[in-house]
Amino acid sequence: MPMRAVLLCVALLFAFHIVHAQKVDSIFFHLYTDSLKKGTFNYINVDGKLSNGAWLPLTGKEIIFTATAGKFEGNSLFIERDCTVEKITVKAVLKENPALTKQVTIYIKKKEDNEKLKSADEVLHSRRG
């Protein structure tokens, strides 16, 4: 093996070790919405702040999710259509350090998404007129 290839392998292993050695110092919710929708999966975004200041998106592999209603599949919380609560508290616990937890209360959307959107022709026609 040429010396250059050996040095490259050593450098890559060293870099991997440094990146892998970073620990999550804190976790945060960065929600994409201000309310949850019934009858659908609602993605719950949790990021970890590493000891070097970098951010890492966290999934169900690193986080234990619980909620006062609904059911989690990975990061997605499914709310049944017949759910009667007005808000849900979601808790995230870091698996490798259960002392790192966050929780947030999220309201359930009350107004139905039944607005009829304009077709492409209607949008184009209304711009001309």
Summary of the structure (lengths in Angstrom):
residues: 129
radius of gyration: 22.1
end to end distance: 71.6
largest distance: 71.6
contacts: 302
relative contact order: 0.17
helix: 22%
strand: 38%
